[in-house]
Amino acid sequence: MSKVINIGLAGFGTVGSGVAEILAEQQSMISAKIQQPFELNIVKILVRDTAKALQHPLVNESQLTTNWEDLIHDDSIDWVIELIGGTTHAYTLVKAALEAKKPVITGNKALISEYGAELFALSKANQTPIYFEAAVAGGIPIITNLRQTLSCNEIKSITGIINGTCNYILEQMSVAKISYDQALKQAQELGYAEADPTLDVNGWDATHKALIISCLTYGFYVDPKLIHVEGIDTIQATDLVLAETLGYSLKLISKIKKQDNGAIEIRTQPSLIPKSSILSSVNGVFNALLVDGNYLGDSFFYGQGAGKFPTASSVVTDLITCYQDQATGEFRGFLPFVESGEVVAAELTKSSYYVRLNVIDQAGVMAKVTQSLANSDISLSGTHSPIDPSNPDAEFTTMVLLVHTCEYGKLKSALNTLQTEVKEVTQAPVVLRIEDV
Ligand SMILES: NC(=O)c1ccc[n+]([C@@H]2O[C@H](COP(=O)([O-])OP(=O)(O)OC[C@H]3O[C@@H](n4cnc5c(N)ncnc54)[C@H](OP(=O)(O)O)[C@@H]3O)[C@@H](O)[C@H]2O)c1
């Protein structure tokens, strides 16, 4: 006999409709695979615009509501799927569902990174789990792998490309040689970027995901104010061309790392990746994570980080996990497993760097620049000065410095000194990290 689970689905947009379609098509296959006959019925759907939702062939009028409380107060609803997004109404709904002891499945990274600590505590207090595989890297099953498959490994570092929109924009700027604005417009036309792409391009969408990954991996919440976040919105075509010439790709990288003293480093920045690295070949809207575990060594997770079916696939995976967890009768939710931990301040994080200077092209400038940096104890592994054959007598020239590994704060301070000491440096330097992968 099939066990029937009634579901309240909040949100019937890109991902919500994908979940309904997968469930309609694949229930019997799922039952056969997990060897447990069950039926997942979507009995209520929360939307704002019912007429729009009714255009979908799987939706009937009796399912629809515009009142979120209908999902909570209907005793026949067993579980709640939250796919409305945002942190206001989603927070109210998820909190109420946990208090009503209805397991929650969500794909909302902003909600988990902002309210995770509170929601996980509520989940524990009510012995009601919350699942969020779709919140990080869409269709890539990274949450399940970090929580289960890799749990015997101490994770040394995770290096990720976890914002497909930025990856697409940077690739288009590099390969199709179009401007940042053109590439962003193209991403919006193709549905890869939101109408308001701020959180994608300023690095915070990737950082929300990095904070969730870090909490799962190292067990405690990190205060976002402590970490170094930069987006791709200030990247210039020149830097993509120069990166290519020097043998690198330019990607928005999120790094989560445990240092030898146990402190945790989290950061998101546009970074140079050696062309020989597997991460360099991640193009378009794809996402990837390179996980370094002490027993497993490197493992690589690659796939679609967004989109209707890849993301809905992760939501349905959580539904299956929820079903299996409920069958044991034990609470199997996630809880931070360490009270707190040390976080490396942004200024103390270390890497090597690419620094681009615009200088007045005259004799002795290179010597002045390198001497000033040497006085600040900054050492260089290389320099590069591209020549413009169409204008050999140009007044200004570009100078690229490749800086040996040092603290970010130390480099910033040395560059401030450089700007005051060497008047031939005409603009604020462009600083990009070079990622060691
Ligand atoms: N799209 C992706 O590729 C992707 C990938 C990973 C994670 N996610 C996450 O998944 C969630 C859903 O994303 P989505 O792309 O499916 O969003 P979407 O296409 O914009 O759909 C949102 C749905 O929620 C409904 N909704 C929004 N606010 C509501 C409110 N206050 N009350 C009632 N209904 C409300 C909307 O109803 P109306 O249409 O009637 O307004 C719509 O049905 C988000 O948290 C997102 O971050 C999405």
The ligand as a Tripos MOL2 file, in Angstrom:
@<TRIPOS>MOLECULE
LIG
   48    52     1     0     0
SMALL
NO_CHARGES

@<TRIPOS>ATOM
      1 N1         15.4400   29.8090  -10.7100 N.am      1 LIG1
      2 C1         16.5430   29.1350  -10.4040 C.2       1 LIG1
      3 O1         17.2750   28.6930  -11.2900 O.2       1 LIG1
      4 C2         16.9080   28.8890   -8.9710 C.ar      1 LIG1
      5 C3         18.0860   28.1710   -8.6690 C.ar      1 LIG1
      6 C4         18.4100   27.9130   -7.3340 C.ar      1 LIG1
      7 C5         17.5830   28.3780   -6.3320 C.ar      1 LIG1
      8 N2         16.4670   29.0900   -6.6610 N.ar      1 LIG1
      9 C6         15.6270   29.5950   -5.5680 C.3       1 LIG1
     10 O2         14.3280   29.0280   -5.6580 O.3       1 LIG1
     11 C7         13.3530   29.9670   -5.2060 C.3       1 LIG1
     12 C8         12.2990   30.1820   -6.2950 C.3       1 LIG1
     13 O3         12.9130   30.6990   -7.4520 O.3       1 LIG1
     14 P1         12.1380   30.8010   -8.8540 P.3       1 LIG1
     15 O4         13.1710   31.1230   -9.8720 O.co2     1 LIG1
     16 O5         11.2640   29.6400   -9.0390 O.co2     1 LIG1
     17 O6         11.2510   32.1020   -8.6100 O.3       1 LIG1
     18 P2         10.0750   32.6730   -9.5460 P.3       1 LIG1
     19 O7         10.1190   32.0580  -10.8800 O.co2     1 LIG1
     20 O8         10.1330   34.1440   -9.4400 O.co2     1 LIG1
     21 O9          8.7330   32.1580   -8.8350 O.3       1 LIG1
     22 C9          8.3250   32.6320   -7.5830 C.3       1 LIG1
     23 C10         6.9530   32.0770   -7.2740 C.3       1 LIG1
     24 O10         6.6260   32.4330   -5.9530 O.3       1 LIG1
     25 C11         5.3970   33.1710   -5.9300 C.3       1 LIG1
     26 N3          5.5250   34.2040   -4.9090 N.ar      1 LIG1
     27 C12         6.5410   35.0770   -4.7460 C.ar      1 LIG1
     28 N4          6.3240   35.8400   -3.6730 N.ar      1 LIG1
     29 C13         5.1530   35.4550   -3.1520 C.ar      1 LIG1
     30 C14         4.3910   35.8680   -2.0530 C.ar      1 LIG1
     31 N5          4.7750   36.8500   -1.2310 N.pl3     1 LIG1
     32 N6          3.2030   35.2290   -1.7940 N.ar      1 LIG1
     33 C15         2.7940   34.2440   -2.6020 C.ar      1 LIG1
     34 N7          3.4820   33.7950   -3.6800 N.ar      1 LIG1
     35 C16         4.6410   34.3960   -3.9470 C.ar      1 LIG1
     36 C17         5.2590   33.7390   -7.3180 C.3       1 LIG1
     37 O11         3.8840   33.9500   -7.5640 O.3       1 LIG1
     38 P3          3.3790   34.9310   -8.7410 P.3       1 LIG1
     39 O12         3.9810   34.4030  -10.0190 O.co2     1 LIG1
     40 O13         1.9160   34.7850   -8.6940 O.co2     1 LIG1
     41 O14         3.9020   36.2920   -8.3980 O.co2     1 LIG1
     42 C18         5.8350   32.5920   -8.1690 C.3       1 LIG1
     43 O15         4.8820   31.5900   -8.3460 O.3       1 LIG1
     44 C19        14.1510   31.2290   -4.8220 C.3       1 LIG1
     45 O16        14.4400   31.2050   -3.4520 O.3       1 LIG1
     46 C20        15.4340   31.0920   -5.6220 C.3       1 LIG1
     47 O17        16.5340   31.7600   -5.0320 O.3       1 LIG1
     48 C21        16.1110   29.3550   -7.9400 C.ar      1 LIG1
@<TRIPOS>BOND
     1     1     2 1
     2     2     3 2
     3     2     4 1
     4     4     5 ar
     5     4    48 ar
     6     5     6 ar
     7     6     7 ar
     8     7     8 ar
     9     8     9 1
    10     8    48 ar
    11     9    10 1
    12     9    46 1
    13    10    11 1
    14    11    12 1
    15    11    44 1
    16    12    13 1
    17    13    14 1
    18    14    15 2
    19    14    16 1
    20    14    17 1
    21    17    18 1
    22    18    19 2
    23    18    20 1
    24    18    21 1
    25    21    22 1
    26    22    23 1
    27    23    24 1
    28    23    42 1
    29    24    25 1
    30    25    26 1
    31    25    36 1
    32    26    27 ar
    33    26    35 ar
    34    27    28 ar
    35    28    29 ar
    36    29    30 ar
    37    29    35 ar
    38    30    31 1
    39    30    32 ar
    40    32    33 ar
    41    33    34 ar
    42    34    35 ar
    43    36    37 1
    44    36    42 1
    45    37    38 1
    46    38    39 2
    47    38    40 1
    48    38    41 1
    49    42    43 1
    50    44    45 1
    51    44    46 1
    52    46    47 1
@<TRIPOS>SUBSTRUCTURE
     1 LIG1         1 GROUP 0 **** ****
